[in-house]
Amino acid sequence: MKIKNIAILTSGGDSPGMNSAIFGAFVACQDNDINLLGVLNGYDGLIDNDFIKVDYQLLAGRINRGGSILKSGRSKRFLKSNHFKNALINLKDNKIDALIIIGGDGSLKGAMKLRDNGINVICLPGTIDNDLNFTYTIGFDTATNNIVNAIDNISDSLSSFGYGAVIKIMGNQCTDLIDTVADAIHTNFLIKNKDFDINSLVKSIKANYDGNHLPPIVLVLEDSADIENLSKILQEKCKIQFRPHILGYIQRGGTPSAFDRRYAFTAGEYAVKSIIEKNYGSVIGLMGDKLVKKEIENCFKF
């Protein structure tokens, strides 16, 4: 039976490139005379029957922007049986042949639940954390560049005074962002878990900073340390002033990089191709320089 209607949603934390993925799916649907419906606000949109037609008017001027034109969300209601049943009913009532889900690990778990209840799903790994079993997830490259650019700006200013910085980095449990950024800005001062040795950090800073080079930049993964308190401790022990910085949504926002745009667009096209070929229940992501499919269960790092 010919595929007539595909739905697409973005779920969880937004990642730069989500809109490019939606556009890729739209182009493939146009080429194959398939209707593409967008689900607003992630899984909540399935529950609330919030479907809209994806067309050129919706996409105009926004395909290369960050965020998600369909909005996103972390739906607690989706975990409850009555709301989940509503989602299944709405998919059936809208005659959806298959559903494309763009998101991270929590979104993929929701996809498995839909798959196990008879819904044809295809997933794309959209998360800046890079915490899925692919070389890169959609948004990781942009987020890395956002963080490096922000730190370069902070470092330029603080170097005028000889101040150091303690900077909080996103990544959830995954260290890929903080490790890649550390390599890019050439710092060895990393805190990646709550059991870090403050004395070793202080010793390393004292040994590597002589006052004539760029100020020390300490990177802290998510909830590994209170950066306000850590800045005070380092200032006292190192005799250097430290400034705490939370980059926040600067990391996730902004225009996606050329890499993420191309990756996401191609993955969106590939998702529709897989649906047409009736190959469901997988995640399409990048391994090396090639797009591959993996079973959803094989995509979790943690």
Sequence and secondary structure as in RCSB ss.txt:
>XXXX:A:sequence
MKIKNIAILTSGGDSPGMNSAIFGAFVACQDNDINLLGVLNGYDGLIDNDFIKVDYQLLAGRINRGGSILKSGRS
KRFLKSNHFKNALINLKDNKIDALIIIGGDGSLKGAMKLRDNGINVICLPGTIDNDLNFTYTIGFDTATNNIVNA
IDNISDSLSSFGYGAVIKIMGNQCTDLIDTVADAIHTNFLIKNKDFDINSLVKSIKANYDGNHLPPIVLVLEDSA
DIENLSKILQEKCKIQFRPHILGYIQRGGTPSAFDRRYAFTAGEYAVKSIIEKNYGSVIGLMGDKLVKKEIENCF
KF
>XXXX:A:secstr
    EEEEEE SS  TTHHHHHHHHHHHHHHTT EEEEETTTHHHHHHT EEE  HHHHTTTTTSSS TT     
SGGGSHHHHHHHHHHHHHTT SEEEEEE HHHHHHHHHHHTTT  EEEEEB TT  BSSSB BTHHHHHHHHHHH
HHHHHHHHHTTT EEEEEE  TT  HHHHHHHHHHT   EE STT  HHHHHHHHHHH  SSS   EEEEETTSS
 HHHHHHHHHHHHSS EEEEE GGGTT S   HHHHHHHHHHHHHHHHHHHTT  SEEEEEETTEEEEEEGGGGB
  
